[in-house]
């Protein structure tokens, strides 16, 4: 099968060796696996982070968001059969989705939405899982709850933020304040359901004060947490919550002690990496996301379609993500 790989970390993305095509044997499913013929993928920041910083002893396939058709199943599979159309965000410890075929444990896959295309679906699995776990598992917000409370989303215009804003608006009663800096991303965040949008390139407190907001109970920080951290210390109310997904070089949380602020780290690959008892929850939540899309409650977060899945187009996608100017998700389809 065709696969797009890297074998040396840290190469600049304009190098043809940063991502390149090779032929590999078609994988065979293990007992809990689905063998999926991949139709469409999307590119996430984790893809670029691994390509830049993760050593590998052999050519490694990146990419974890995937949509495709089940071609074969393992002996213990009970949730799916050959011919099912599925979507998933995969397992970071296994080969990724920049390939003609992929393997995925059935417990982290689900049937994809039927009301949108494979390409539109590909934008959503990883970000939907991350957003759902941030909101409901890490922050502990209950569906239908949150009335009178404020949620500040730093970097609301990106992939995770685009889903998180929709989930919070449709499934909770939180007041949502998203941050964005460019006119197009500000408009995007507002269209997705944020009650207010503020500019994260400017001090946040004066902008919130102008909105009549004296503080927030919850913050989800999706990018550059260290840049905003000092502001968040002042903005968060006592007994508030901060949840983050990025990787600050250092983060001294002691200033939160006097306010009893809770800090939560989210990594959507944890359940698959450690085969946790809650691993099956990712199957269930992706099924729920699929149903919400088909009901017209949530919409795809495709930002740009970069064409077919090949090394050149994937290098273009990585370059845009590394520029930190992507809006929504970058998707590719077919070989």
N, C-alpha and C positions, 0 to 999 in steps of 0.2 A: 504494500500500500504506500501511497505518497504521504509524507509527513514533513512538516516544517519544524526545524530544530535549531538549537544553538549548542555549541560545544566548548566555548570559551566565554566566561563572564566578563562584563565590563567593556566590550567593544562598543564604540559609538554606533548609533543606529543607522547612520549613513554608510556603514561598511557592509558590503554584500555578505560578509561572513558573520554578521551579527545574528541573522536568521537566514537559513538556507534549506533547500529541499533535499531530502534523501528518500530512498525506498527502504521500507522495513517489512518484516513478515506481518501478515494479518494476525492480530491477537486472538486468543481463544479464551472464552469466558470461564472464570472460576465458579465455584458452586453457588455463590450469591450474585453473580454478575449478569449484566446485560451486555451483549455485543451490539453496538449501535453503529449503523451507517450514518455518518454525520452529514447533515444538510446545511447547517448554518452555525456560526460561532460569533461570540463578541469578545472584545479585548478589554482587559481590566488592568488597573495599576499594578496589581500583584504580578501580572505577566512581566511587566517591565522591570519591577524590582528584582525578580528572580533572575532575569536575563543579565542584569547589571551586576548582581552581587552573589549569586549562588554558584559555587564551583560544581562541576559535574564530571564524572569519570567516563561518560559516554554521551553521545548526542542525546539531548533531552527535548521532549515535546512539551511545549508550554501551552497555555490556554486551558480554561476549565469550563466556561460557559459553552453549552452545546445543545442543539436540537437535532433530532434524527429519528430513524426508524429502527426498531429492535429487529435484528436479523437472527439472533440465537440467544438462548438463555441457559444459565447454569442449572445444575441438577436440583438445587434447593430453592430456586426462584418460584415464588407463588403469586406475586403481585402483577406480573406482566407476561405477555406471550409474544412470539414473533409476529411482526406486523404492527405492533403498537407504536404510535407516535409519542415520543417522550422528550423531556427536557431535564437538564440537571446542571449543577455547578461543580461536580466532581470532587476529587480527593487530591490534595496537593502532593501527597506522597506517591502518586501514581502518574503514568504518562497522561499528558493533557489532550486537548481537543483540536490542536492544529494538525489534523490527520484525517484520512478518509474513514477510519474506523476508530472507535473508542470503547473502553470497558468502564462500566460504572456499577457499583453495588446498588441493588434495587432499592435499598432503604434510603438512598439519597436522590432518587429519581422520581418523576411523576409524569402523568399524561399532560402533554402540552395543551395550551388553549386551542380551541378549534375556530374561534372567531377572528383570529389574526394569523398572519403568515408565519412560516418558520423563521424568516429573517426578523420579523418584529418580535417573535417570541424569544429569539436568541439573546436579546438585549437584557433579559430580566432575571434569570435564575440566581446568579451569584449576588446581585444587588438586592433582590427581593428577600433572599434568605438573610443577608446581613441586616437589612433594614428591619425585617420582622423580629429577628433576635435582639437587635438593639432596643427596639421599642417595647416589646412584650416580655422578653426574657431578661435583658440586662437592666433596663429602667424599671421593669415590673409594672408597667401601665396595664390596666385591665381594659379589655374592649368595652367601649361605651363609657369609660371613666375619663377623668381629667378635667372636669368642668371647673373653671376658675383658675386653672393652672396654665403656665406658659412653657412652651418648648422652643428653645433657640437651636437652630440647625446651622452649624458653621459649614459652609461649602455646600449649600442646598442644591446647587445647579448641576452637580456631578451625578454619576450613575446611582450611587446609594442614596444620595439626597433626593433625587428625582422620585424614587420609590417611597422613601420614608415620608416625605411631605404628603404624598397621596394617601398612604396608609393612616397617618396620623389624622388627616382631615376627614377621612371617610369612616374610620373605625374607632375614633376617640372623640372626646369633647375638648381637647386641648386647644389653646390658642397658639398658632404656629407662627414663629418668626424665622424666616429664612434669610441667609446672607448670600449675596452675590455682588460682583463689582462691575461687570460689563452690562450694557443696556439689554443685550439679547438674553443673557442669563437671568437678569432681574425679571424680565418679562416672562421667561420660561417658568421660574419658580412661582410667580404669581398665578400663572395659568394652571399649575399643578395643584394649587389650593392653599398656599401660604396666606395667612391673614395679613401679614406685613412682610416687606422685604427691605433689609438694610444693607448698607455697603460695608463689606468687611475690610476694604482698603482704608476706611476712615474709623476713628474711634467709635466704639459701639455704644457706650453709655449715653452720650448726648443724643444719639439717634433714637435710642429706646425711650429716653426721657421725653423727647418731643412727641412720642407716640402715647405718652401717659403710662409707660411701663417702668415701674420702679425696681424691677428685678425679675428673675425667672427661677422656676422650680427645677427645670430640667434643661440640660445642654447635651446635644449630640455633636461632637467635633469630628469632622470627617477629613480634615486636612490641616496641616500646619498648626497643630495644637500648641506647640511651644510658643508660636508667635502670638497667640491670643490668650495664653494661659493667665497672665497677670490681669487681664481684663475680666476673665471668667471668675477669678477669685472675688472680684467686687460685684459682679452681676448675679452670681448664684445666691439664692436665699438660704438661710439656715435650714439644715436637713434636706438640702437639695441633692441632685444627682448629676454627675458628669459621666458620659459614656463616649469612648473614642475608639477609632479603628486604625489610626495611623501609628507611626513608630517614632515618637520623639526620642532624640538622642539621650536626653535627660528630662525628668519630670519630677520636680520636688513638690509633692502634694501636701507637705506639712502646713502651708498656709490655709488649707481647708479644715484643719483640725478644730479650730475654734467655732466653725460653723457646722461641724459634724457632717460635712459633705461626703457622699459616697462616690467612689470612682470605680467605673466598670470598664473592662477591656473586652472587645468583641473580636473574635476571629472565626469566621464561619466554617473553616476547615477543621476546627477542634473535634467535633463529633465524629467525623470520618477518620481523622488521624488516630484517635484513641479508641475507636469502636465503642463509644460510650453507650450506656443503656438508653440514652435519649436520641440515638442516631436516627431512628425511624421518624422522629419529629420533623426532619427536613423533608421526608416524603410527604407527610401530611400537610405541612405548611405550603409546599409547592402546589399540591392539589388545591388548597384553598386559594392561593394566588391565581391559579388557572381559572377557577370558578368565578372569582371576582372580575377577572378580565372578560370572561364570556358573558357575565352579567352587565358589562358596561360600566362597572364601578371603578376599575383601574385601567390605565392605558399604557401602551408601550412607551419606553423611554429612548427609542432610537434617536440618536443625534445625526449620525452620518453612516451611509452605506458605502463601504470601500471596495465593492466588487467581489471577485472570486477569491477563494482562500489560496493564496500563494505567497511566496517569500517577499516579493516586492510590495504587495499591498499590506502585508502584516508589518513590514518595516515602516511604512507610511503611518499605520495606525499607532505603532509604538512611539513614533516621533511626535504625533499630535498629543498623546497622553503625557509624554515627558515635557511638553510645552506648558502643561497645566491650563490649556485653553479649550479642552474638549467640553462640549455641552451634551449631556445625556451620554448615550453609549455608541461606540463604533462597532458596526456589524459587518460580517463577510459571509458569503454563501457559495457553496459548490466548489469543486476542483476543476 
